[in-house]
Amino acid sequence: MDNEDARSDLDVIEHRFLQLVAQPNALALDGAVLGCGVPPRPQSLDLLRDLLLQPRTTWLTKDAVWRELVRRAHAEPDPWLTAAAGMMCPGLKGIARKLGPRYPHGNKIDLHSEILVGFFEALDIAEPGQPRVYSQLYWGAFRRGHELCNRENRNLRRIARFEEVDELGDGHWRRSTVGNADLLLAGAILNNVLTKDEAALVSEICLDGEEPGAVASRHGLSKHACDKRLARAERKLVGFLNSRIPDLAA
């Protein structure tokens, strides 16, 4: 197994950032150009990151550095997208620690990936001239991780409800202490509520606990398209349950 396969995306970004700042060809910005309290000489990015993490560093200095990082990431994605993510990596890992207790799975790799996606999305639309661009990038990453935690917790609550449902021979439904979610999905297919592909997504991701990225790839979907299709299937399934068991949503 490739070493990167065993690490989260944030760990990989940190590793690649350290490669970018390794001497003798460390990626750097010119402090004389940046001004705003940055020492007036070429500054490797690891030294700049340490400077930005110091409590006494002003927002004026942070703005100067991040405006230049955003400008370069837009103009020259390789290597500056990785460089910008590496500069933000301590903050991104801090987000992961804050959200970790709310994320309902033991393996946090998907949470780390979602936080990084949120950062890159915010970086893509960031304007170098806007004030405190750092905050936009940070909160873009936080929001994406927060939404994932909410979505995964909703999924677990739905699964708990699904597993309380069992089918009776007369076509009615009741709460059951045993339950069978597969029968629920089969009933949804037979009643033309879900397609077989939609039911497969619910079964593989929500019931079997497979990683969404792997399921998406197997079904020939992007992760975004898979998320949308799964959310649509879940809405239809919950509507089906509520129509058959009015008190289920109570």
Residue pairs with C-beta under 8 A, 6 or more apart in sequence:
4 12
4 15
7 15
8 108
8 109
8 112
8 113
9 109
9 112
9 113
9 116
10 89
10 92
10 93
10 96
10 112
10 115
10 116
11 112
13 82
13 85
13 86
13 89
13 92
13 116
14 86
14 89
16 82
16 86
17 45
17 46
17 82
17 83
17 85
17 86
17 87
17 89
18 46
18 86
20 26
20 27
20 45
20 79
20 82
20 83
20 86
21 27
21 44
21 45
21 46
21 86
23 44
26 44
26 45
26 46
27 44
27 45
27 79
27 83
28 42
28 43
28 44
28 45
29 38
29 42
29 43
29 45
29 48
29 65
29 68
29 69
30 41
30 42
30 43
31 38
31 39
31 40
31 41
31 42
31 43
32 40
32 41
33 68
34 43
34 64
34 65
34 68
35 64
36 58
36 60
36 61
36 63
36 64
37 57
37 58
37 60
37 61
37 64
38 48
38 51
38 61
38 64
38 65
43 51
45 83
45 86
45 87
48 65
48 87
49 86
49 87
49 90
51 57
51 61
52 61
52 62
52 65
52 87
53 90
59 132
62 132
62 134
63 131
63 132
63 133
63 134
65 87
66 87
66 133
66 134
66 137
67 128
67 129
67 133
68 128
69 80
69 83
69 84
69 87
70 84
70 123
70 126
70 127
70 128
70 133
71 128
72 80
72 83
72 84
73 80
73 81
73 83
73 84
73 123
74 128
81 120
81 123
84 123
84 137
85 92
85 116
85 119
85 120
85 123
88 119
88 134
88 137
88 138
88 141
91 138
91 141
92 112
92 115
92 116
92 119
92 141
95 115
95 138
95 141
95 142
95 145
96 108
96 111
96 112
96 115
96 145
98 142
99 111
99 115
99 142
99 145
99 146
99 149
100 108
100 111
102 149
102 153
103 111
103 148
103 149
103 152
104 149
104 152
104 153
104 156
105 111
105 152
105 209
109 211
110 148
110 211
110 212
110 213
111 145
111 148
111 149
113 213
114 144
114 145
114 147
114 148
115 141
115 142
115 144
115 145
116 141
117 144
118 140
118 141
118 142
118 143
118 144
118 145
119 137
119 140
119 141
119 144
121 140
121 144
122 136
122 137
122 139
122 140
122 141
123 137
123 140
126 133
126 136
126 137
127 133
130 136
151 231
155 205
155 206
155 234
158 206
158 234
158 237
158 238
159 181
159 206
159 207
161 241
161 248
162 179
162 181
162 184
162 206
162 207
162 237
162 241
163 179
163 180
163 181
164 175
164 176
164 177
164 179
164 248
165 173
165 174
165 175
165 176
165 179
165 180
165 181
165 183
165 184
165 241
165 245
165 248
166 173
166 174
166 175
166 176
166 178
166 179
166 180
166 183
167 173
167 180
167 183
167 184
167 187
168 174
172 244
173 187
173 241
173 244
173 245
174 245
175 245
175 248
181 203
181 207
182 203
182 207
184 237
184 241
185 194
185 199
185 202
185 203
185 237
186 199
187 240
188 194
188 199
188 236
188 237
188 240
189 195
189 196
189 199
191 240
193 236
193 237
193 239
193 240
194 202
194 233
194 236
194 237
194 240
197 219
197 229
198 229
198 232
198 233
198 236
199 233
200 219
201 215
201 219
201 226
201 229
201 230
201 233
202 230
202 233
202 234
202 237
204 210
204 215
205 212
205 215
205 230
206 230
206 234
212 223
212 226
212 227
212 230
213 223
215 226
216 222
216 223
216 225
216 226
219 226
221 229
238 249
241 248
241 249
242 248
242 249
